[in-house]
Amino acid sequence: MSALNIIKKFEGLELTSYPDTGGIWTIGYGNTINKDTGQAIKKGDKIDLATAERWLKLDVAEREKKIKGLIKVPVTANMMAAMTSLAYNIGTGAFGSSTLLRLLNSGSDKKLVADQFLRWNKVQGMEVKGLTNRRKLERELFLK
């Protein structure tokens, strides 16, 4: 499974802006920023399917590039896809300061690193079932 497939499955597609579970205006496949203007998504914004797909591909490519710059050890394509999906959801800043990345770069056991995915399943301190399901899938992919 690719990062794109995981993101599409769990982010879902909305062509009209909506507030996400954290109250942030979102559109497309979880975009909070208009990739064409650089402006934050706001109430009433609308896009078409082609724009949503283009923005997703741009976002995934950006995340992969940033993640590759943070990783100091060899990783498989599945590991990269899992981490890209995670970083798409939590942001590359949070990913860059995560225990997951620190453990990966220190050469820790792959299962120990993979278990860190499961920690990223909360919004404002409350577990979100959809995030728990996503993290389990990312973890499984990371271990393949």
N, C-alpha and C positions, 0 to 999 in steps of 0.2 A: 504494500500500500504506500502511496506517495504522500508527501506533505500536503499537496493540493487536495487529494481525496479526503484526508482526515479533516482538513480545514473546512472543505465544502460540507462534509457530513455534519460537523458539530457547530459551525458558525451559522449554517443555513444561508439562504439568499433572500434578501429584502431589497426591493428596488425603491422603496420609500423609506426615508429615515425614521428611526425609532430609538427610544432610550433603552440601552442594554441593561443587564441585571445590576450594573453598577451606576446606572443613571446617565451614562455617556451616550450622546447622540451618535448613532451608528447607521451604516448603509452597506449594501452589497453583501460581501462575505465578511462582515465584521470590520469594515473600514470606519475609522473615526476621523480620518483626514481625507479631503478631496485630493486625489493624486494629481489632478490637472491644475488646480489652483493653489494647493498647499494650505487651504483654509480648513478649519474644523468643520465637520458635518454639523448641520443645524436642523432644527425642526422644519419640516416641509421640503427638504431636499429630495430630489428624485433623480434616478439614473436608469439606463437601459441595461439589458443583459450583457451586451458586448462591452460596455464600460465596466461593469462589475467583474467580468472575466479578465479584462485587461489590467484592472487595478490589482486583482488577486495575484496575477502572474508577476507584476512589478513588485508587489510587497514580498512575495515569497523569494524572488531573486535577491532583493535587498537584504532580507533576513539571512539567507544562506551566505551571502558575502560577508556580512558582519560576524556571523557565527564562525565561519572558517577562519576569520582573523583572530578569534578568541581561543580556538582549539589548538592545543600544543602537541596532541598525540594523533596517531592515525585512527580514523573511524570508518565504519562501513557506510554504504549508501542508506541502509535502514536506520542506522544510528543518526545519521545526518537528517533524514526525513523526520524522525521522531523529535529531534531537538528543534528543527525548523517549525514544526507544528506548535510545540511548546512556546517558542519565542514569538511566534505570530500572536499567540493568545496573551502572554504575559509581558511582552515587550523585550527588546534586546538588552535594555538596561538592566532589567530584573534578571534576565538570563545571565548576563555578564557578571553579576555579583552573586550568582546562585551557588549553593553548596554542590549542586549537581555538576556544574562546570569545574569547580575547584577539585572535586573528587575525580572527575574524568581526567583532568590535566595532571593530577598527581599519580595517575596510574592505578587507582583503586580498582577493586574487583568490579567487573561489569554489572553484576547483579546489585551490588551496593549503590552504584551510580544510577541504575535503572529505578531503584526504589525511590529515588528522589523525585521522580515525576509525580508520584502519588501525593506529595506534599502540596502541590499547586492546585488544590480543588476547592478553594474558598473565595468568596467575595465578601468583603467587610467582615471577615472572621467567621462567616457561616458557610458550611459545606453546601455546594451546589451539585446535585446528582449528575447533571450533564457534564460538569467538569470532572467529576470522579470517573465517569465512563470514558471520557476523552483521555484522561491521564492513564487509565488502565490500558487503553489501546496503544497509546504512545509508548508506554513501558514495554508492552509485548513486542512492538515493532523494533524498539531499541535492542531487545535481547535476541532477535532473529539473526 
